[in-house]
């Protein structure tokens, strides 16, 4: 089915829904690279106006990727809740946008719609919304998850401590983690990207993080962000896994390029759940998966099927929600300027991703980041960080001095988290906050000034015990 719209006397034609969706997307260098972007601002506006008139039922009935050839597309159909969808089935995309923005559309109502909203619907409505609208609607939604603690409540901003080390030196990792803890970071997860993906190196990191958490009595979870097969091999060898990590994408071919399948994710989740049942840890929930995504990943793998990168990102969230994750985050500027060229595109993508993930029911975080060859800087990160805090993001990254010395990109720091929490009157996860207060790191819900003698003494004891 083709589409058309007349704008100021000029008629714009779109061959099918896939082309219409792509042309309606905000400007992205990745879409230009893929050859699917609007050729002018006028064509983009015409596509948005045409898209606004498309019934949601028509989007559901016309998959952008054939479900008979793509397991992600099949998953999207299989997990679609027709009863929940019936409440919005009669709306067009523009009307759905108005519903989301309406004052009377509150959090309980949005939660009741999660399973009826397909990724393509989430992507379509995101294309019609301004940055402030993406922020406003996302702020209505809180998707709460539990593992060793609770993340995602209103008034809570979690932080992943990311203590990466260029040689996986365990002492360096632990010192960096303790620095993050001293700023009140680490309630989302203490998660290390290993430089070496070997079973031995990953096992050593996991054992080290487990000792740190156990010795200091920290109510948080750990993760080593190696390939899922390496993590499961480490688990088989006796390493403890709190959260099982994997990067995912929105098409089967893109996931193939990551060396993963939906069945592999299912099996991995079951194995970790089984291991949790046998570990004497105070679990308060059974959400054990951690996923990372990012606009442009499918295109970078040559697996985009002519679909724009925003819509493919939404389809990655369909994969994530099938496995009831504890954490999901978009690493928004990590892939590089070929996909998100500058500050404007990175900020837009971060708000889009967060909005779509929240709308689909996910516990969304964002790695507010950029590579050194992008047209962005730390002020760019500050801008997006503040917008996401206003939007109620579940968590962000805490990296020493914002500079990841292993992955070689720029993110957000422990110091940034402290200031954003104070600026927006946000707190760490409640169980983690109680630990911070007990150890003199926080006082009356805020970061305390001065030294951290209790924390440093406990950490010294861990080193002596080792």
C-alpha positions as CSV (number, residue, x, y, z in Angstrom):
1,X,0.0,0.0,0.0
2,X,1.4,3.4,-1.0
3,X,0.8,6.7,0.7
4,X,0.8,10.3,-0.3
5,X,0.5,13.8,1.2
6,X,0.2,17.2,-0.4
7,X,2.2,20.0,1.3
8,X,2.1,23.5,0.0
9,X,1.0,22.3,-3.4
10,X,3.7,19.7,-3.7
11,X,2.7,16.0,-3.7
12,X,4.9,13.6,-1.8
13,X,4.6,9.9,-2.4
14,X,5.8,7.0,-0.2
15,X,5.9,3.5,-1.7
16,X,4.9,1.7,1.5
17,X,4.7,1.9,5.3
18,X,8.4,1.2,5.7
19,X,9.3,4.1,3.5
20,X,6.8,6.4,5.2
21,X,8.1,5.6,8.6
22,X,11.7,6.2,7.5
23,X,10.9,9.5,5.9
24,X,9.0,10.7,9.0
25,X,12.0,10.1,11.2
26,X,14.0,13.1,12.6
27,X,17.3,13.6,10.8
28,X,19.8,10.9,11.5
29,X,23.1,10.4,9.8
30,X,22.5,6.6,10.0
31,X,19.3,6.9,8.0
32,X,21.2,8.9,5.4
33,X,23.9,6.3,5.3
34,X,21.2,3.6,4.7
35,X,19.6,5.7,2.0
36,X,16.2,5.8,3.7
37,X,16.1,9.3,5.1
38,X,13.9,12.1,3.9
39,X,15.5,14.1,1.1
40,X,14.3,17.5,2.4
41,X,12.7,19.0,5.5
42,X,9.5,19.4,3.4
43,X,9.4,15.7,2.7
44,X,10.0,14.9,6.4
45,X,7.0,17.1,7.4
46,X,4.8,15.6,4.7
47,X,5.7,12.1,5.9
48,X,4.9,13.1,9.5
49,X,1.5,14.4,8.5
50,X,0.8,11.3,6.5
51,X,1.9,9.0,9.3
52,X,-0.3,10.9,11.8
53,X,-3.4,9.7,9.8
54,X,-2.4,6.0,9.7
55,X,-4.6,3.8,11.9
56,X,-2.8,1.8,14.6
57,X,-4.5,-1.3,13.3
58,X,-3.0,-0.8,9.9
59,X,0.5,-0.7,11.4
60,X,-0.2,-3.9,13.3
61,X,-1.6,-5.6,10.2
62,X,1.4,-4.7,8.0
63,X,4.7,-5.9,9.6
64,X,7.7,-4.0,8.2
65,X,9.8,-7.2,8.2
66,X,8.3,-10.6,7.2
67,X,7.7,-12.6,10.3
68,X,8.2,-15.8,8.3
69,X,11.8,-14.9,7.7
70,X,12.7,-13.0,10.9
71,X,12.3,-14.4,14.4
72,X,12.1,-10.9,16.0
73,X,9.2,-10.0,13.7
74,X,7.6,-13.3,14.7
75,X,8.2,-12.6,18.4
76,X,6.5,-9.2,18.0
77,X,3.3,-10.8,16.7
78,X,3.4,-13.6,19.2
79,X,3.7,-11.3,22.2
80,X,1.1,-8.8,21.0
81,X,-1.8,-8.6,23.5
82,X,-4.9,-8.1,21.4
83,X,-7.1,-7.4,24.5
84,X,-4.9,-4.5,25.6
85,X,-4.6,-3.3,22.0
86,X,-8.4,-3.2,21.6
87,X,-8.5,-0.1,23.8
88,X,-6.5,1.9,21.3
89,X,-7.2,0.0,18.1
90,X,-9.5,2.6,16.6
91,X,-7.0,5.4,16.9
92,X,-4.7,6.7,14.3
93,X,-1.1,7.6,15.2
94,X,-1.8,11.3,15.7
95,X,-4.8,10.5,18.0
96,X,-2.6,8.1,20.0
97,X,-0.1,10.9,20.5
98,X,-2.9,13.1,21.8
99,X,-4.0,10.4,24.2
100,X,-0.4,10.0,25.6
101,X,-0.2,13.7,26.1
102,X,-3.6,14.1,27.8
103,X,-3.6,15.0,31.5
104,X,-6.1,12.3,32.3
105,X,-3.8,9.6,30.8
106,X,-2.0,8.5,33.9
107,X,0.5,5.9,34.8
108,X,-2.0,3.1,35.6
109,X,-3.6,3.6,32.2
110,X,-0.2,3.5,30.4
111,X,0.7,0.4,32.2
112,X,-2.5,-1.3,31.1
113,X,-1.5,-0.5,27.5
114,X,2.1,-1.7,27.5
115,X,1.5,-5.2,26.1
116,X,-0.9,-3.9,23.4
117,X,1.7,-1.4,22.0
118,X,3.9,-2.9,19.3
119,X,7.4,-1.5,18.7
120,X,6.3,-0.1,15.3
121,X,3.5,1.8,17.1
122,X,5.9,3.2,19.7
123,X,8.3,4.2,16.9
124,X,5.6,5.8,14.8
125,X,4.3,8.0,17.6
126,X,7.8,8.9,18.7
127,X,8.4,10.4,15.2
128,X,5.5,12.8,15.8
129,X,6.6,14.1,19.2
130,X,8.9,16.9,20.2
131,X,11.7,16.5,22.7
132,X,9.6,18.0,25.5
133,X,6.7,15.7,24.6
134,X,9.0,12.6,24.7
135,X,10.2,13.8,28.1
136,X,6.7,14.6,29.4
137,X,5.1,11.3,28.5
138,X,8.1,9.2,29.7
139,X,8.0,11.0,33.0
140,X,4.5,9.6,33.6
141,X,5.8,6.0,33.5
142,X,7.7,4.1,36.2
143,X,8.7,0.5,35.3
144,X,10.0,-1.0,38.5
145,X,12.3,-4.1,38.7
146,X,13.8,-6.2,41.5
147,X,16.9,-8.4,41.9
148,X,19.0,-7.8,45.0
149,X,17.4,-4.3,45.3
150,X,14.6,-2.3,43.7
151,X,15.1,0.1,40.8
152,X,12.8,2.5,39.0
153,X,10.6,4.1,41.6
154,X,9.5,7.7,41.3
155,X,12.1,9.9,42.9
156,X,14.9,7.3,42.3
157,X,17.8,7.7,39.9
158,X,20.0,4.6,39.8
159,X,23.6,4.6,38.6
160,X,25.6,1.7,37.2
161,X,29.2,1.8,38.5
162,X,31.3,1.0,35.4
163,X,34.8,0.4,36.7
164,X,36.4,-0.9,33.5
165,X,40.1,-1.5,33.4
166,X,42.3,-1.8,30.2
167,X,43.9,-5.1,31.4
168,X,41.1,-6.3,33.7
169,X,43.3,-5.8,36.7
170,X,41.0,-6.8,39.6
171,X,42.5,-4.4,42.1
172,X,42.1,-1.5,39.7
173,X,38.5,-2.6,39.1
174,X,37.7,-2.8,42.8
175,X,39.3,0.6,43.7
176,X,37.3,2.2,40.9
177,X,34.1,0.5,42.2
178,X,34.7,1.7,45.7
179,X,35.3,5.3,44.4
180,X,31.9,5.0,42.8
181,X,30.3,3.7,45.9
182,X,31.8,6.7,47.8
183,X,29.7,9.0,45.6
184,X,26.5,6.9,46.2
185,X,26.7,5.2,42.8
186,X,26.3,1.5,42.1
187,X,22.7,0.8,43.0
188,X,21.7,-0.2,39.5
189,X,24.6,-2.6,39.1
190,X,28.4,-2.8,39.5
191,X,29.1,-3.8,35.9
192,X,32.5,-4.4,34.2
193,X,33.1,-4.5,30.5
194,X,36.0,-7.0,30.3
195,X,38.9,-6.3,28.1
196,X,39.5,-10.0,27.8
197,X,36.4,-12.2,26.9
198,X,38.0,-15.4,28.2
199,X,36.2,-17.6,30.7
200,X,39.1,-17.2,33.2
201,X,39.2,-13.4,33.1
202,X,35.4,-13.1,33.3
203,X,35.3,-15.6,36.2
204,X,37.9,-13.6,38.1
205,X,36.0,-10.4,37.7
206,X,32.7,-12.1,38.8
207,X,34.3,-13.6,41.9
208,X,36.0,-10.3,42.7
209,X,32.7,-8.3,42.5
210,X,30.9,-11.0,44.5
211,X,33.5,-10.7,47.3
212,X,33.2,-6.9,47.3
213,X,29.4,-6.9,47.6
214,X,29.4,-9.7,50.2
215,X,32.2,-8.2,52.3
216,X,30.8,-4.7,52.3
217,X,27.2,-6.0,52.6
218,X,26.0,-3.9,49.6
219,X,22.4,-4.4,48.5
220,X,23.2,-4.3,44.8
221,X,24.0,-6.7,41.9
222,X,27.1,-7.3,39.8
223,X,27.6,-8.2,36.2
224,X,30.5,-8.9,33.8
225,X,29.4,-7.7,30.3
226,X,31.1,-10.4,28.3
227,X,29.4,-12.4,25.5
228,X,26.5,-14.5,26.9
229,X,28.3,-17.8,26.0
230,X,31.4,-16.7,28.0
231,X,29.3,-15.8,31.0
232,X,27.5,-19.1,30.9
233,X,30.7,-21.0,30.6
234,X,32.0,-19.0,33.7
235,X,28.7,-20.0,35.5
236,X,29.3,-23.6,34.6
237,X,32.8,-23.3,36.1
238,X,31.4,-22.0,39.4
239,X,31.4,-18.2,38.9
240,X,28.4,-16.4,40.5
241,X,26.2,-14.5,38.1
242,X,23.7,-11.9,39.4
243,X,22.7,-10.4,36.0
244,X,23.2,-12.1,32.6
245,X,24.2,-9.5,30.0
246,X,23.9,-9.4,26.3
247,X,23.8,-6.7,23.6
248,X,20.7,-7.2,21.4
249,X,19.2,-5.8,18.2
250,X,15.9,-5.5,16.4
251,X,16.4,-8.1,13.6
252,X,17.3,-11.7,13.5
253,X,20.2,-11.0,11.2
254,X,21.6,-8.4,13.5
255,X,21.4,-10.7,16.4
256,X,23.1,-13.4,14.3
257,X,25.9,-10.9,13.9
258,X,26.2,-10.7,17.7
259,X,26.4,-14.5,17.8
260,X,23.1,-14.9,19.7
261,X,19.6,-16.2,19.2
262,X,16.3,-15.9,21.0
263,X,16.7,-19.5,22.2
264,X,20.1,-18.8,23.6
265,X,18.7,-15.9,25.6
266,X,15.9,-18.2,26.9
267,X,18.2,-20.9,27.9
268,X,20.7,-18.5,29.5
269,X,17.9,-16.8,31.6
270,X,16.7,-20.2,32.9
271,X,20.2,-21.3,33.8
272,X,20.8,-18.1,35.8
273,X,17.4,-18.3,37.5
274,X,18.3,-21.9,38.5
275,X,21.7,-20.8,39.9
276,X,20.0,-18.0,41.9
277,X,17.7,-20.6,43.5
278,X,20.8,-22.5,44.7
279,X,22.7,-19.4,46.0
280,X,22.2,-18.1,49.6
281,X,21.6,-14.5,48.6
282,X,18.8,-12.2,49.7
283,X,17.1,-12.0,46.4
284,X,14.0,-9.8,46.4
285,X,13.1,-10.4,42.8
286,X,13.8,-12.8,39.9
287,X,14.6,-10.3,37.1
288,X,18.0,-11.4,36.0
289,X,18.7,-10.1,32.5
290,X,20.6,-7.0,31.5
291,X,20.4,-5.8,27.9
292,X,22.1,-3.0,25.9
293,X,21.0,-1.6,22.6
294,X,21.7,1.4,20.4
295,X,20.4,3.1,17.3
296,X,22.4,2.0,14.3
297,X,23.4,-1.5,15.5
298,X,21.4,-3.3,12.8
299,X,22.7,-1.1,10.0
300,X,26.3,-1.5,11.2
301,X,25.7,-5.3,10.8
302,X,24.2,-4.9,7.3
303,X,20.9,-6.2,8.8
304,X,18.5,-3.3,8.7
305,X,16.2,-4.5,5.9
306,X,15.6,-1.0,4.7
307,X,14.0,0.0,8.0
308,X,15.0,3.2,9.7
309,X,17.2,3.0,12.8
310,X,14.7,4.4,15.3
311,X,12.1,1.7,14.4
312,X,14.7,-1.0,14.5
313,X,15.7,0.2,18.0
314,X,12.1,-0.1,19.1
315,X,12.1,-3.7,17.8
316,X,15.2,-4.5,19.9
317,X,13.0,-3.6,22.9
318,X,10.5,-6.3,21.9
319,X,13.4,-8.8,22.3
320,X,14.2,-7.3,25.7
321,X,10.7,-7.4,27.1
322,X,10.3,-11.0,26.2
323,X,12.8,-11.9,28.9
324,X,11.6,-9.7,31.8
325,X,14.9,-7.8,32.3
326,X,16.1,-6.0,35.4
327,X,18.0,-3.4,33.3
328,X,17.9,-2.2,29.8
329,X,19.9,0.7,28.4
330,X,20.5,2.3,25.1
331,X,24.2,3.2,24.6
332,X,23.1,6.2,22.7
333,X,26.2,7.7,21.2
334,X,28.6,4.8,21.3
335,X,28.4,3.5,17.8
336,X,29.6,6.8,16.4
337,X,28.8,9.8,14.2
338,X,28.1,7.6,11.2
339,X,24.8,6.9,12.9
340,X,24.2,9.8,15.2
341,X,26.3,12.7,13.9
342,X,26.2,15.4,16.5
343,X,24.8,16.7,19.8
344,X,21.3,17.3,18.4
345,X,21.0,13.8,17.0
346,X,22.4,12.1,20.1
347,X,20.0,14.1,22.4
348,X,17.1,13.3,20.2
349,X,17.9,9.6,20.0
350,X,18.4,9.3,23.8
351,X,14.9,10.8,24.4
352,X,13.3,8.7,21.7
353,X,14.8,5.5,23.0
354,X,13.9,6.2,26.6
355,X,10.4,7.1,25.7
356,X,9.8,4.0,23.5
357,X,11.3,1.7,26.1
358,X,9.2,3.1,28.9
359,X,6.1,2.9,26.7
360,X,6.8,-0.7,26.0
361,X,7.1,-1.5,29.7
362,X,10.9,-1.7,30.0
363,X,13.1,-0.5,32.9
364,X,15.0,2.0,30.7
365,X,18.4,3.4,31.4
366,X,20.6,5.5,29.0
367,X,24.3,5.6,28.7
368,X,24.7,9.3,27.9
369,X,27.8,9.0,25.8
370,X,29.6,10.0,22.7
371,X,32.8,9.0,20.8
372,X,35.7,11.5,20.5
373,X,35.1,11.9,16.7
374,X,31.5,13.0,17.1
375,X,30.4,16.6,17.0
376,X,29.6,16.6,20.8
377,X,31.2,17.3,24.1
378,X,30.6,17.0,27.8
379,X,28.2,19.9,27.7
380,X,26.2,17.8,25.3
381,X,26.1,15.0,27.8
382,X,25.1,17.4,30.5
383,X,22.1,18.6,28.4
384,X,20.8,15.1,27.7
385,X,21.5,13.9,31.3
386,X,19.3,16.7,32.7
387,X,16.5,16.0,30.2
388,X,16.5,12.3,31.1
389,X,16.4,13.1,34.8
390,X,13.3,15.1,34.2
391,X,11.9,12.2,32.1
392,X,12.4,9.8,35.0
393,X,15.2,7.6,33.6
394,X,15.7,4.5,35.6
395,X,19.5,4.7,35.7
396,X,22.6,6.1,34.0
397,X,26.3,5.3,33.9
398,X,28.9,6.2,36.5
399,X,32.4,6.2,34.9
400,X,35.5,7.6,36.6
401,X,35.9,11.2,35.4
402,X,33.4,10.4,32.5
403,X,36.3,8.8,30.5
404,X,36.2,5.1,30.0
405,X,39.8,4.1,29.6
406,X,39.0,0.6,28.3
407,X,36.2,1.3,25.8
408,X,37.7,4.7,24.8
409,X,34.5,6.8,24.8
410,X,33.1,9.6,27.0
411,X,30.1,9.0,29.3
412,X,28.9,10.4,32.6
413,X,30.8,10.4,35.9
414,X,30.2,9.6,39.6
415,X,30.4,13.4,40.2
416,X,27.7,14.0,37.6
417,X,25.3,11.6,39.3
418,X,25.7,13.4,42.7
419,X,24.9,16.8,41.2
420,X,21.9,15.6,39.1
421,X,20.4,13.8,42.1
422,X,20.8,17.0,44.1
423,X,19.4,19.2,41.3
424,X,16.3,17.1,40.7
425,X,15.8,15.9,44.4
426,X,16.4,12.3,43.4
427,X,17.8,9.5,45.6
428,X,19.4,6.1,45.1
429,X,17.4,2.8,45.3
430,X,15.9,2.5,48.8
431,X,17.8,-0.6,50.0
432,X,21.0,0.9,48.7
433,X,20.3,4.3,50.3
434,X,19.9,2.6,53.7
435,X,23.3,1.1,53.3
436,X,24.8,4.4,52.2
437,X,23.3,6.1,55.3
438,X,24.6,3.3,57.6
439,X,28.1,3.8,56.2
440,X,28.1,7.6,56.5
441,X,28.2,8.1,52.7
442,X,24.7,9.7,52.7
443,X,23.1,11.7,55.4
444,X,19.4,12.5,55.5
445,X,19.0,11.3,51.9
446,X,21.9,13.4,50.5
447,X,25.6,12.8,49.8
448,X,27.5,13.6,52.9
449,X,30.6,15.7,52.9
450,X,34.0,14.6,54.2
451,X,35.9,11.4,54.2
452,X,34.5,7.8,54.0
453,X,36.3,6.1,56.8
454,X,33.9,3.2,57.3
455,X,33.9,2.4,53.6
456,X,37.6,2.6,53.3
457,X,38.2,0.6,56.4
458,X,35.9,-2.2,55.2
459,X,37.6,-2.2,51.8
460,X,41.0,-2.4,53.4
461,X,39.7,-5.4,55.4
462,X,38.7,-7.0,52.1
463,X,42.2,-6.6,50.7
464,X,43.8,-7.9,53.8
465,X,41.4,-10.9,53.8
466,X,42.3,-11.6,50.2
